[in-house]
Amino acid sequence: MRQRSVIPGFGLSLGYTAFYAGLVVFIPLAALFIEASNLGWGELWQTISAPQAVASYRLSFGASLVAASLNLIFGLLVAWVLVRYPFPGKKFIDALVDLPFALPTAVAGIALTALYTPNGWVGHLLNFKVAYTPLGVVVALTFIGLPFVVRTVQPVLAELEAEIEEAAASLGANRWQTFRRVLFPALLPAMLTGFALAFARAVGEYGSVVFISGNMPFRTEITPLLIITKLEQYNYAGAAALGVAMLLVSFALLLIINSLQHWSAKKTGGK
């Protein structure tokens, strides 16, 4: 007897999926490549390899990797506390994690700038500058990327019963051995997924960074801002060329991260 599907029709579902993916993903990407191709190979290479563009790549991808790495560490700690420990105000803290999702990025950028300027609430307590430096870019990208790691790791951690840790301790394992040999292999695929999501979110971020960075060419200018600048100058082909460069590099990095995730999940499942 043929099993009845809840969703009617594989052909209809597949057709809608292909139509939606083409309309939202493939057609815009194709348009981006077509617009960039109007420059010609020589001018295209000159645009994407210009010193100002290279400096913006270095800041955008470097700050995104640093922010995603910080989120990987602190996101795991936040998820651990929320899952493992009861404390007053836990639900409020749990809801507060999603604040970067709900807060407009421009508002987040203004708030972070007000906090970390030399005369801000936090900035005047520090012996170093945060706002209008690459460090400020990292702070903004860390702020907007933290929920991705927390919400990815949290449900996996909730499924790992505390009895597993107690069993490891009863067999003589210390805390580090319990984490490294029992918890870490189970959490690694989710951690890599959260890292990839936080990195992808950070690479394309604009609103929260544009205020705190100061937008100084060769120092604190991110690639999305350079793209916006070219669009304001009606240089659509140049903006598309920078977009293609970012897309290819981001795709390569995400491919590496996803391959590591697949490898770790396969290795864990094979044990």
N, C-alpha and C positions, 0 to 999 in steps of 0.2 A: 504494500500500500504506500502510495506517495505521501511523504510528509507535508502537511499543510504549513506554509510559511505565514508568519505574522504579517510581514511586509508583502503586499501583493505584487508578484511578478518580478523575477530576476532581471528580465530585459528592461522593464520600466525603471527599476531602481538603478541599474547600470547606466541606462541612458540619461537619467536625471543627474547621476553623479558625474558622468562625463561632460554633460552640458554645464553643470555648475563649475567644475574644475576648469573647463575651457574658458568660461566667461570671467571667472574671478582670478584665475592664476595664469593660464597659458597665453591667453590673448594679450593681457597687459605686459607679460614678460616678452612676448614676441614683438610688441610695439616698442618696448624699450630697446631691444636689439636693433630693430629696423631704424629707429631714430638715431641711434649711435652710429649706425653704418653710413649715415649721410656724410660723416666727416671724412671718410676715406682712411686707409690704414695709417698713413703718415701723420695726419692731423689727430687721429684717434689716439695713437701712441703718445704723441706730444702732449695731449690733454691729460691722459691718465698717469703719465710719468713726470709731469711738471713738479718741481721741488715743493711747491705749496700743496699740491695734491698728495704727494708722498708723505709729507709731514702730517697731513690730516689723516691718512690711512694709519700711520704709526700711532697716532693718538687714539683714534677711534677703536682700532682692533686691540691695541695694547691695553687701553683702559677697560675695554669690555672683558678681556681675558682676566685682568686683575680683579675687576668687580665680580665676575662670575665665580672666580676662585674663592674670594672672600665670602660670597653668598653660599658657596658649597659648604664651607666650614661653619659659618654662623647659622645658616639655614638648618643644618643638621642639629646643631645645639638647640635652636629654638623648637624644632619639631620634637626633639627628645624631651625637653622640659614639658611641652604641652601634652605629650602622650604619657609620660612616665610619672609625673608628679602632680598631685592635687594641691592647689593653693588658692587663696582668696583673689578674686578678680581674674581667674583663668579664662573665663568666657570672654571677658573684655579684651584681654591680651590676644586671644585667638582671633577675635574679630578685627583687632588692630593690625594684624598681619596683612589683611587684605586692603588696607588703606591705600597703598600705591595703585591698586587696581581702580579704585573709585575716585581718587583725587586726580583732577586734570593735571597733566604733566607741567604745564606752564605755571600753575599754582604751586606745585611742588618745587619747581625751580626758583620761584620768587621766595618761597619760605626758606629753602636751603641757603639761598644767597643772603637773606636777612640774618640767618643764624651764624653763618661762617665768615662774613665780612670782618675786617679787623676791628670794627666797632660793634659787631653783632653780639648776641647773647653768649654764644659759644666762642666765637672768633677772638674776642678780647681776652679770653682766658688762656689762649694758646700762644706759644712762643714761635709759631711758624704760620705762614699764610696758607689758607685752604681755598678760599674763594679767589677766582681769577688765576688759578694755577691748574696744572694737570691733576693734582690731587683733588681739587674740587670736582673735576669731571668724574673721577673714580667714585667720590662720595655720592654724586647724583645717580650714577649707574648702579651702585650698590643698593641705594634706596629703592629704585624702581624694580630691581631684579630679585630681591629677597623672597617675595611671596612664591615665586615659581619653584624654588628649591623646597621651601617649607611645605607647600601643598602637594608636592610630588612625593616627598619622603614620608610625610606624616601618615598617610593611610597604610603604607608598607610597614612602617614601624609599629603601628597599632595592631597589625596582624601578628607580629612577633611577640609571643607570650613571654612574660617575665620569667616563667618557669624555666625557659631555655637558658637564661643567664644563671639562674640558681643551680641548674643541673651542671653547667660548666664550672661554676664555683665549687660545687661539691666534688668534682673530679680533680680539683687542685689548680684550676686555671685562675690566674690573677685577672684584674680588670682589663689590662691591655690585651692579654691573650684572648679573653672572652670577646672583646670588640673585634680584634683582628681576624679571628678564626671562626667566630659564630655569627656576629652581627654584620660585619663589613661585607662579606660575600653576598648576603641576602639584600643588603641595602644598596650595593654598588650600581645595579642597573637603574634604580630610581634616582640615585645621586647623579649619575651621568645624564639622565633625562632632564633633571632640574637644572644642571649646569648648562646643557645645550639650550634650554628654553631661556634661561637668564642671559646667556651670551647673545642669542639671537635678538632678544628684546633690547639689549644694551647697544648692539651695533647700529640699529636703526633709530635710536632715541634722539630726540631733538629738543622738545619743549623744556624738560627739566635741566638740560645741559646748557642751553643757549644763554641763560642768565648767569649761572655760577661760573661759567668758563671764562667770560670776558672776551671771547672771540678774537683773540690776537693771532694773526697769521703766523705760521711756523711754530707757535707755542701752544695755544689753547683752542685752535680752530678745528672742529670736528668735520668729518666729510659731509654729513647731512647738511651742515650750515653752508659749506662750499657749494653743494648742489642747489640749495635755496638761493644763494647769491647769483649763480649762473642763470637760474630761472628768472630772477628779477631783472637780469640783464638781457632777457629774451634769448639767451644762448641755450636753447633746448637740446641741441645735439650734444653740447659739452656736458650739460647736466646728465643726459642719458648715458654718456660715456663713463662718467664717474659712477653712476648707478650700476652699470654693467660690471665695472671693476669691483665694486663692493659686493655685488651679487655673486660673482665667481669665487672671490676669496671666502665669503661667508659660506657658500655651498661646499667648498673644499674642506673648511674647518668643521662644519656640521657633519659632513660625510665621515670624517675621521672619528668624531665623537660618537656618532651613531654606530659606526663599525665596532668601536670599543664597547659600546653598550650591548650590541648583539653578541659579541664575543663573551662578555662577562655573564650575560643571561644564559647563553648556551653552556658555558663552563659550570655555572651554578646549577643549572638544570640537569647536567650530566652527572653530578655528584650524588 
